[in-house]
Amino acid sequence: MTETTKTHVILLACGSFNPITKGHIQMFERARDYLHKTGRFIVIGGIVSPVHDSYGKQGLVSSRHRLIMCQLAVQNSDWIRVDPWECYQDTWQTTCSVLEHHRDLMKRVTGCILSNVNTPSMTPVIGQPQNETPQPIYQNSNVSNKPTAAKILGKVGESLSRICCVRPPVERFTFVDENANLGTVMRYEEIELRILLLCGSDLLESFCIPGLWNEADMEVIVGDFGIVVVPRDAADTDRIMNHSSILRKYKNNIMVVKDDINHPMSVVSSTKSRLALQHGDGHVVDYLSQPVIDYILKSQLYINASG
């Protein structure tokens, strides 16, 4: 399978990240490694999307703090970004709406037709929509105008860096379609791009709780987008999926990371990290990166029992 025929993936994780832990970042890394090993996928980006303040979870600190902590946690990553869109809305957003926002945004800023799991489009259109006038943002005069797979990935990387908070340097290209003003659209190399929800097995298990999730949203999340699950505490994901008719229906759209690493809940758990902070437990370094710890101490977060 060539690079252009593999499915290109952006991993999106939604959550409170209160605070973001080393385990959260490890989930991204493990998911990427597993998807690459399958030989079917290329992970080109990761997005951390902290939940809105009105989510109402007890002890949830301001999104201002959570966004900064997330930025500090990914500052050394060249592929994971923090996106503030969810926090900046007027109210809490569903996971489904966050996925749809990023899908629509990627469509606009890359020019690609993003594929759903069940309705893949193997001929994404690169360039401007037929009814719009091209508006170049960056131009690299030393490269050919005809898009290649590398340039497409460069443009997606540029888009991620422009829409997210953390912005490592990336090579930037603008695709110029000389026929765009004639009302035509040129098709180039076939690149399939998908946004997949990254989650732990605890979120997967929550799908089985009656009334907790809107069933129409579940159909979109699992049926249209698909999810990548990093099991925690040796969870039996097959048993979990068998407890939900929707998860059974779209079982082929659920990719469970299988590797030799046991992922204890304590490494991911924000709750355990907050408790460690409150009790002055030195093991907090096992849960949180040092820049995050330093920010928490400087800002006096999670010091009392309610936080």
C-alpha positions as CSV (number, residue, x, y, z in Angstrom):
1,M,0.0,0.0,0.0
2,T,1.5,3.3,-1.1
3,E,1.6,6.5,1.0
4,T,-1.2,8.1,-1.1
5,T,-3.5,5.1,-0.8
6,K,-3.3,4.8,3.0
7,T,-6.0,6.6,5.0
8,H,-4.6,9.8,6.5
9,V,-5.9,10.3,10.0
10,I,-6.3,13.2,12.5
11,L,-6.9,11.9,16.0
12,L,-9.2,14.0,18.2
13,A,-9.5,13.7,21.9
14,C,-12.3,15.4,23.8
15,G,-12.3,15.7,27.6
16,S,-12.0,17.9,30.7
17,F,-8.2,17.5,30.9
18,N,-8.4,18.7,34.5
19,P,-5.4,18.6,34.4
20,I,-4.0,16.9,31.3
21,T,-1.8,14.0,32.3
22,K,1.2,12.1,30.8
23,G,-1.2,9.3,30.2
24,H,-3.4,11.4,27.9
25,I,-0.3,12.2,25.7
26,Q,0.7,8.5,25.8
27,M,-2.7,7.6,24.5
28,F,-2.0,9.7,21.4
29,E,1.4,8.1,20.9
30,R,0.2,4.6,21.4
31,A,-2.7,5.1,19.0
32,R,-0.5,6.5,16.3
33,D,2.0,3.7,16.7
34,Y,-0.7,1.1,16.4
35,L,-2.4,2.6,13.4
36,H,0.9,2.9,11.6
37,K,1.7,-0.7,12.3
38,T,-1.5,-1.8,10.7
39,G,-0.1,-0.5,7.4
40,R,-3.5,1.1,6.5
41,F,-3.1,4.5,8.2
42,I,-0.9,7.5,8.4
43,V,-1.6,9.7,11.4
44,I,-0.8,13.3,10.4
45,G,-2.1,15.2,13.4
46,G,-3.6,15.0,16.9
47,I,-6.0,17.5,18.5
48,V,-6.6,18.0,22.2
49,S,-10.0,19.7,22.7
50,P,-10.8,20.6,26.3
51,V,-14.4,20.8,27.4
52,H,-16.3,24.1,27.9
53,D,-16.5,25.5,31.4
54,S,-20.3,25.0,31.6
55,Y,-19.8,21.2,31.4
56,G,-20.5,21.4,35.2
57,K,-18.1,18.8,36.4
58,Q,-17.2,19.3,40.1
59,G,-13.7,20.8,40.5
60,L,-13.4,21.8,36.9
61,V,-11.0,24.7,36.8
62,S,-11.3,27.5,34.2
63,S,-10.7,26.7,30.6
64,R,-8.1,29.5,30.6
65,H,-6.0,27.3,33.0
66,R,-6.8,24.0,31.2
67,L,-5.8,25.4,27.8
68,I,-2.5,26.6,29.1
69,M,-1.8,23.3,30.9
70,C,-2.6,21.4,27.7
71,Q,-0.3,23.7,25.7
72,L,2.5,23.0,28.1
73,A,1.9,19.3,27.9
74,V,2.2,19.2,24.1
75,Q,4.9,21.9,23.7
76,N,7.5,19.3,22.7
77,S,5.3,17.4,20.3
78,D,5.6,18.1,16.5
79,W,2.2,16.6,15.7
80,I,-0.3,17.1,18.6
81,R,-2.1,20.5,18.9
82,V,-4.4,22.1,21.4
83,D,-7.6,23.6,20.0
84,P,-9.6,26.2,22.0
85,W,-12.8,26.1,19.8
86,E,-14.8,24.1,22.3
87,C,-13.9,26.3,25.2
88,Y,-14.7,29.5,23.3
89,Q,-18.3,28.6,22.5
90,D,-21.2,30.1,24.4
91,T,-22.0,26.8,26.1
92,W,-21.1,23.2,26.3
93,Q,-20.7,21.3,23.1
94,T,-21.4,17.6,22.4
95,T,-18.6,15.3,21.3
96,C,-20.5,14.9,18.1
97,S,-20.6,18.6,17.4
98,V,-16.9,18.9,18.1
99,L,-16.1,16.2,15.6
100,E,-18.4,17.8,13.0
101,H,-16.8,21.2,13.6
102,H,-13.3,19.9,12.9
103,R,-14.4,17.9,9.9
104,D,-16.0,21.0,8.4
105,L,-13.0,23.1,9.3
106,M,-10.6,20.7,7.7
107,K,-12.7,20.7,4.5
108,R,-12.5,24.5,4.3
109,V,-8.9,25.0,5.0
110,T,-7.4,22.0,3.2
111,G,-9.8,21.8,0.2
112,C,-10.0,18.0,0.8
113,I,-13.2,16.1,0.9
114,L,-13.1,14.3,4.2
115,S,-14.3,10.8,4.2
116,N,-16.8,9.2,6.5
117,V,-16.0,5.6,7.5
118,N,-19.0,4.3,5.6
119,T,-18.8,6.5,2.6
120,P,-15.1,7.0,1.7
121,S,-14.3,9.4,-1.0
122,M,-11.2,8.2,-2.8
123,T,-10.8,11.3,-5.0
124,P,-10.6,14.3,-2.7
125,V,-10.7,17.7,-4.5
126,I,-7.6,19.8,-3.9
127,G,-8.1,23.5,-4.7
128,Q,-10.8,26.0,-4.4
129,P,-14.6,25.2,-4.4
130,Q,-16.2,26.0,-7.8
131,N,-18.2,28.9,-6.6
132,E,-15.4,30.7,-4.7
133,T,-12.5,32.9,-5.9
134,P,-9.1,31.6,-4.8
135,Q,-7.6,33.5,-1.9
136,P,-4.0,32.3,-1.5
137,I,-2.5,32.6,2.0
138,Y,1.0,31.4,1.5
139,Q,3.0,30.9,-1.7
140,N,6.2,29.0,-2.1
141,S,7.5,29.9,-5.6
142,N,10.2,27.2,-5.5
143,V,7.7,24.3,-5.8
144,S,5.6,23.0,-8.5
145,N,1.9,24.2,-8.5
146,K,0.7,20.6,-8.9
147,P,-0.1,19.2,-5.5
148,T,1.6,16.0,-4.4
149,A,1.0,13.9,-1.3
150,A,3.7,15.7,0.5
151,K,2.3,19.1,-0.2
152,I,-1.2,18.0,0.8
153,L,0.2,16.8,4.2
154,G,2.0,20.1,4.4
155,K,-1.2,22.0,3.9
156,V,-3.0,19.9,6.5
157,G,-0.1,20.6,8.9
158,E,-0.3,24.3,8.2
159,S,-4.1,24.2,8.8
160,L,-3.7,22.5,12.1
161,S,-1.1,24.9,13.2
162,R,-3.2,27.9,12.2
163,I,-6.4,26.8,13.9
164,C,-4.8,25.5,17.1
165,C,-3.0,27.1,20.0
166,V,0.4,25.4,19.7
167,R,2.2,26.3,16.5
168,P,5.4,24.5,15.7
169,P,7.1,25.6,12.4
170,V,5.8,23.8,9.4
171,E,6.5,24.0,5.7
172,R,3.7,26.0,4.1
173,F,2.2,25.8,0.7
174,T,-0.7,27.2,-1.2
175,F,-2.3,25.2,-4.0
176,V,-3.0,27.3,-7.0
177,D,-5.6,25.9,-9.4
178,E,-5.2,27.8,-12.6
179,N,-8.6,26.7,-13.8
180,A,-10.5,27.7,-10.7
181,N,-11.7,31.0,-12.2
182,L,-13.1,29.0,-15.1
183,G,-15.5,27.2,-12.8
184,T,-13.7,23.9,-12.9
185,V,-12.0,21.8,-10.2
186,M,-9.0,19.7,-10.9
187,R,-8.5,16.3,-9.2
188,Y,-5.0,15.3,-8.3
189,E,-3.6,12.5,-6.2
190,E,-6.1,10.5,-4.2
191,I,-5.8,11.3,-0.5
192,E,-8.3,10.0,2.0
193,L,-8.5,12.0,5.2
194,R,-10.5,11.1,8.3
195,I,-10.9,12.5,11.8
196,L,-11.2,9.7,14.4
197,L,-12.2,10.1,18.0
198,L,-9.5,9.0,20.4
199,C,-10.7,7.7,23.7
200,G,-10.1,5.2,26.5
201,S,-12.2,2.1,27.2
202,D,-14.0,4.0,30.0
203,L,-15.6,6.3,27.4
204,L,-16.5,3.3,25.3
205,E,-18.1,1.7,28.3
206,S,-20.1,4.9,28.9
207,F,-21.8,4.3,25.5
208,C,-23.5,1.3,27.1
209,I,-25.2,3.4,29.9
210,P,-28.9,3.9,28.9
211,G,-29.8,7.5,28.4
212,L,-26.3,8.9,28.9
213,W,-25.6,9.5,25.2
214,N,-28.0,10.6,22.5
215,E,-28.4,7.7,20.2
216,A,-28.3,9.8,17.0
217,D,-25.0,11.3,18.2
218,M,-23.6,7.8,18.8
219,E,-24.6,6.8,15.3
220,V,-22.6,9.8,13.9
221,I,-19.6,9.3,16.2
222,V,-19.2,5.6,15.6
223,G,-20.9,5.2,12.3
224,D,-19.7,8.2,10.4
225,F,-16.4,9.1,12.0
226,G,-15.1,6.0,13.9
227,I,-13.1,5.7,17.1
228,V,-9.7,4.6,18.3
229,V,-9.8,3.0,21.8
230,V,-6.8,2.7,24.1
231,P,-7.8,0.1,26.7
232,R,-7.2,0.9,30.3
233,D,-6.6,-1.6,33.1
234,A,-6.8,-4.6,30.7
235,A,-10.5,-3.7,29.9
236,D,-12.4,-6.3,27.9
237,T,-13.4,-4.2,25.0
238,D,-15.2,-7.0,23.2
239,R,-17.5,-7.5,26.2
240,I,-18.1,-3.8,26.4
241,M,-19.1,-3.6,22.7
242,N,-21.4,-6.5,23.0
243,H,-23.5,-4.5,25.5
244,S,-24.5,-1.9,23.0
245,S,-26.5,-2.4,19.8
246,I,-24.8,0.6,18.1
247,L,-21.3,-0.5,19.1
248,R,-22.1,-4.0,17.7
249,K,-23.5,-2.5,14.5
250,Y,-20.4,-0.4,13.8
251,K,-17.9,-2.8,15.4
252,N,-15.7,-2.6,12.3
253,N,-15.4,1.2,12.8
254,I,-13.9,0.7,16.3
255,M,-10.2,0.2,16.3
256,V,-8.8,-1.1,19.6
257,V,-5.1,-0.4,20.2
258,K,-3.4,-3.8,20.8
259,D,0.1,-3.6,22.1
260,D,2.2,-5.0,24.9
261,I,1.7,-2.0,27.2
262,N,-0.7,-2.2,30.1
263,H,-2.3,1.2,30.5
264,P,-3.1,1.6,34.2
265,M,-5.9,4.0,34.9
266,S,-3.8,5.9,37.4
267,V,-1.4,7.1,34.7
268,V,-4.3,8.7,32.8
269,S,-6.5,9.7,35.7
270,S,-6.8,13.4,36.3
271,T,-8.6,12.6,39.6
272,K,-5.6,10.7,41.0
273,S,-3.2,13.5,39.9
274,R,-5.4,16.1,41.7
275,L,-5.4,14.0,44.9
276,A,-1.6,13.7,44.7
277,L,-1.3,17.4,44.4
278,Q,-3.7,18.0,47.4
279,H,-1.7,15.6,49.6
280,G,1.7,16.7,48.5
281,D,2.4,13.3,47.1
282,G,5.8,13.2,45.3
283,H,4.3,10.6,42.9
284,V,2.5,13.4,41.1
285,V,5.5,13.4,38.8
286,D,4.3,10.0,37.6
287,Y,1.1,11.6,36.4
288,L,2.0,15.1,35.2
289,S,4.8,16.6,33.2
290,Q,7.0,19.1,35.1
291,P,5.9,22.2,33.1
292,V,2.2,21.3,34.0
293,I,3.2,20.8,37.7
294,D,5.0,24.1,37.8
295,Y,2.0,26.0,36.3
296,I,-0.4,24.3,38.8
297,L,1.8,25.3,41.8
298,K,2.3,28.9,40.4
299,S,-1.4,29.3,39.9
300,Q,-2.4,27.5,43.1
301,L,-4.7,25.1,41.4
302,Y,-6.2,21.9,42.9
303,I,-4.9,22.8,46.3
304,N,-8.2,22.5,48.3
305,A,-10.3,19.3,48.3
306,S,-13.0,20.8,46.0
307,G,-10.5,21.4,43.2
